[in-house]
Amino acid sequence: MIRAVRLAAYLLLPAELVLLTCLAAGVRIPTPLLLAAEAAVAAVLLAEAYVLATLFRTARASGLPRRAALHDAVRQAVPAPVRGLLAHEIRALASLGLWAVRRRHGVGPGRLGFGYSRDQNSMMLIFLFVTVLEGVALAYLIPWPALHKIMIVLHVYSVLLILGMIAAAHTRPHVIGAGELRVRHGAAFDLRVPLRLVARARTENRIHDGGMVRLGEDRADIIVAAQTNVTVELTEPVTVTKALGGTGRASVIRLKADDAKSFVRELSIQAQAARQESEPIA
């Protein structure tokens, strides 16, 4: 049963990842396809829940504390990439609450937030509007009551997920302050870089052919609306972890900021101050 559930999760992972990437890029996906994908994910989640409960009871019976038993059950039942994907969806939905109360995650005293979603807002809102219209039309076309209710639930969840992704882009900005640079891409990516490692930063407009986070050649590209406009060079490479657990090392980071000049100016000032503080006193 455990192997079957893990296999099902691995089979669904690429399809779900493609859907999330398309949504983040503002690519319109037919509502029936979106609903079918979410239905498949829901089925796997139900199976995962059953397996988790069984493994948890077994671990508790062997004498493990409650928290340790839960961690052991999750590690056995859920592949690491799937855990990353589920964590992304949970953070996206949680961002709706932050958006409702007008709070930004990670932005507080001594920390400045810089947005990056301006160029993709219109695409995401248009896609959301079309998805709602298609869902309403589909609900009226389905004659079977049971299937009709299931489709409504799945459609509402899909709409909430899209709203959550929009909210995450607004409530989880890049952050500079408290000794670190925090580079983000909605709820999917969060990289912390010590400011003392920032050698220089500059505005540099580049067009990319898609994707959200790309690793290669000692470089990490965090792409929004197929663009980056800031390049940050580091004195030494840092570990970059992608949403599904893939890692790499990068000493050059390219990212998107709505106000690139202000971002570069503030980053340069705070990075210089951090380097001076970290220098040994003669």
DATA-V253263 format. One record per helix or strand of 2 or more residues. SS is the DSSP state (H for helix, E for strand). FROM is the first residue (numbers start at 1). TO is the last residue. If there is no record, write none. Layout:
((SS | FROM | TO) (SS | FROM | TO))
This chain:
((H | 2 | 24) (H | 31 | 61) (H | 66 | 77) (H | 80 | 100) (E | 111 | 114) (H | 118 | 141) (H | 145 | 171) (E | 174 | 177) (E | 180 | 185) (E | 189 | 194) (H | 195 | 197) (E | 198 | 207) (E | 213 | 216) (E | 219 | 222) (E | 227 | 241) (E | 247 | 255) (H | 260 | 278))
